[in-house]
Amino acid sequence: MVRNLSGCLERADGVTAAEVYGEYLMRRSRLSGVYRRYFLYPRICHRLHGRTVDVGCGIGDFLQFRPNTIGVDINAHTVAYCKARGLDARLMEPDVLPFEDGSFDSALMDNVLEHIAEPAALLRELRRVLRGGGRVLIGVPGVLGWDCDSDHKVRYDEASLSATLGTCDFEPVETFHTPLWQSAWLSRHLRQYCVFGLYQRRH
């Protein structure tokens, strides 16, 4: 990978890192799609309400699954892909959400937080766009999921996730694990294993 004149990473053939990542997301297996659609997303939706923002929406699978959800991403390639699918996705600058104060009832960050070295600015932005009492659901990978992606910056467990959200005025509501239950063995052996924390915006 090299940097082009705009400073973006690209392959020697001119394909940018944003395009590479978009292509990676599109290569996920059919089994993975079935898992998300019939098991993971229903569990997520059960904990979200009203108008929702999906921060780091990727190629828009969750936007397609849940009505009344708007996606944002820093990846222009995946945002364009979402729009081509007829989905409501917006391009965002790092740590800046393009919405008015109190625009949403809930928010989702699914396997996004661990990619951010210093997440406080984005979490404060998330708090700003949530209405009073609004909730954010955050999912982070287990051990194997963490090890499978070289772009991961911060590893979280239940305690460190709650501590990080607490510094930005969110209080814990619930913690759960996917695909089944809390398990150190699954965390080490199943890439899809994640810890999810549901937090409420303090007034």
C-alpha positions in Angstrom: 0.0 0.0 0.0 1.2 3.6 -0.8 -0.3 7.0 -0.3 -1.7 9.0 -3.2 -1.5 12.8 -3.6 -4.6 13.2 -1.4 -2.9 11.3 1.4 -5.2 8.3 1.1 -3.8 4.8 1.2 -4.0 2.9 -2.1 -2.7 -0.3 -3.7 -0.2 -0.2 -6.4 -3.0 -0.6 -8.9 -4.6 2.6 -7.7 -7.4 1.0 -5.6 -7.7 3.0 -2.3 -7.9 1.5 1.2 -11.5 2.6 1.4 -12.4 0.6 -1.7 -10.3 -2.4 -0.4 -12.3 -2.3 2.9 -15.6 -2.1 1.1 -14.7 -5.1 -1.0 -13.7 -7.0 2.1 -17.1 -6.3 3.6 -18.8 -7.5 0.5 -16.9 -10.8 0.6 -18.5 -12.0 3.8 -19.9 -15.5 3.6 -23.5 -16.3 3.1 -23.6 -18.0 6.5 -22.4 -14.8 8.0 -25.3 -13.0 6.3 -27.8 -15.5 7.6 -26.4 -15.2 11.2 -26.8 -11.4 11.1 -30.2 -11.3 9.5 -31.9 -14.0 11.6 -30.1 -14.0 14.9 -27.9 -10.9 15.5 -30.0 -8.1 14.1 -33.2 -9.1 15.8 -31.3 -9.1 19.2 -29.9 -5.7 18.3 -33.3 -4.2 17.2 -35.0 -5.4 20.4 -32.8 -2.9 22.2 -33.1 0.1 19.9 -36.2 2.3 19.6 -37.4 5.2 17.5 -35.1 7.1 15.0 -31.7 5.4 15.1 -28.3 6.3 13.7 -25.9 3.5 12.8 -22.4 4.9 13.2 -19.9 3.0 11.0 -22.7 1.6 8.8 -20.4 -0.1 6.4 -22.2 -1.5 3.3 -25.6 -0.9 5.0 -26.9 -4.4 5.9 -28.4 -3.1 9.2 -29.9 -0.1 7.4 -31.6 -2.4 5.1 -32.8 -4.6 7.9 -34.2 -1.9 10.2 -36.5 0.9 9.0 -36.1 4.4 10.5 -32.4 4.0 10.7 -29.8 6.4 9.1 -26.2 5.4 8.6 -23.0 7.4 8.8 -19.5 6.4 7.8 -16.1 8.0 7.1 -15.6 5.7 4.1 -16.9 7.5 1.0 -16.8 4.2 -1.0 -19.2 2.3 1.3 -21.5 5.4 1.7 -21.8 5.5 -2.1 -22.5 1.8 -2.1 -25.3 2.3 0.5 -26.8 5.1 -1.5 -26.8 2.9 -4.7 -28.8 0.4 -2.7 -31.4 3.1 -1.9 -30.3 3.4 1.7 -30.0 6.6 3.8 -26.3 6.9 4.5 -24.3 10.1 5.1 -20.6 10.7 4.9 -19.1 12.0 8.1 -15.8 13.6 9.1 -13.8 11.9 11.9 -15.5 12.6 15.2 -18.2 14.9 13.6 -21.8 13.6 13.1 -23.7 15.6 10.5 -26.9 16.0 12.6 -28.6 18.5 14.8 -28.6 18.2 18.6 -31.1 15.6 19.9 -31.9 14.1 16.5 -32.1 10.5 17.5 -33.7 8.2 20.0 -31.0 5.5 19.9 -27.7 4.7 18.2 -25.6 1.7 17.2 -21.9 1.2 16.9 -21.3 -2.4 15.9 -17.6 -3.4 15.8 -16.5 0.2 15.4 -15.3 1.5 18.7 -12.2 -0.8 18.8 -11.0 0.9 15.6 -10.7 4.3 17.3 -7.6 5.0 19.3 -9.2 7.9 21.2 -13.0 7.6 21.1 -14.0 10.3 23.6 -14.7 13.0 20.9 -16.9 10.7 18.9 -18.8 9.5 22.0 -19.4 13.1 23.0 -20.8 13.7 19.5 -23.0 10.7 19.9 -24.3 12.0 23.2 -25.0 15.4 21.5 -27.2 13.9 18.7 -29.2 11.7 21.1 -32.2 12.9 22.9 -32.3 13.0 26.7 -32.5 9.4 27.9 -31.5 8.1 24.4 -29.6 4.8 24.2 -26.5 3.6 22.4 -25.7 0.0 21.8 -22.0 -0.8 21.3 -20.6 -4.1 20.2 -16.9 -5.0 20.4 -15.1 -8.2 19.4 -13.8 -11.0 21.5 -10.3 -12.3 21.5 -10.3 -14.1 18.1 -12.3 -11.3 16.4 -9.7 -8.8 17.8 -6.8 -10.8 16.5 -8.3 -11.1 13.0 -8.1 -7.4 12.1 -4.8 -5.5 12.1 -6.7 -2.1 12.2 -8.0 -2.6 15.7 -6.6 0.0 18.2 -8.2 -0.7 21.6 -9.3 -4.0 23.1 -12.4 -3.9 25.3 -14.0 -6.1 27.9 -17.2 -5.4 29.8 -15.4 -3.3 32.5 -13.3 -1.2 30.1 -16.3 -0.6 27.8 -18.5 0.6 30.6 -15.6 2.8 32.0 -15.1 4.4 28.5 -18.8 5.2 28.1 -19.0 6.4 31.7 -16.4 9.1 31.1 -18.7 10.5 28.4 -21.9 10.6 30.5 -23.5 7.3 29.6 -24.8 4.9 32.2 -24.9 1.2 31.8 -28.3 -0.5 31.2 -27.4 -4.1 30.0 -24.5 -6.2 28.8 -24.9 -9.3 26.7 -22.8 -11.6 24.5 -23.3 -13.0 21.0 -23.9 -15.4 19.5 -24.9 -17.2 22.7 -23.7 -16.3 26.1 -20.5 -15.2 27.9 -17.8 -17.7 27.2 -14.0 -17.3 27.3 -13.8 -20.4 25.1 -16.1 -18.9 22.4 -14.2 -15.6 22.7 -10.9 -17.4 21.7 -12.4 -19.7 19.1 -15.3 -17.9 17.4 -14.7 -14.8 15.3 -18.3 -13.7 15.6 -18.2 -13.6 19.4 -18.8 -10.1 20.6 -19.6 -8.2 23.8 -22.5 -5.8 23.6 -23.1 -3.0 26.0 -26.3 -0.9 26.1 -25.9 2.6 27.6 -28.3 5.4 28.3 -27.5 9.1 27.9 -27.5 10.9 31.2 -29.8 14.0 31.1 
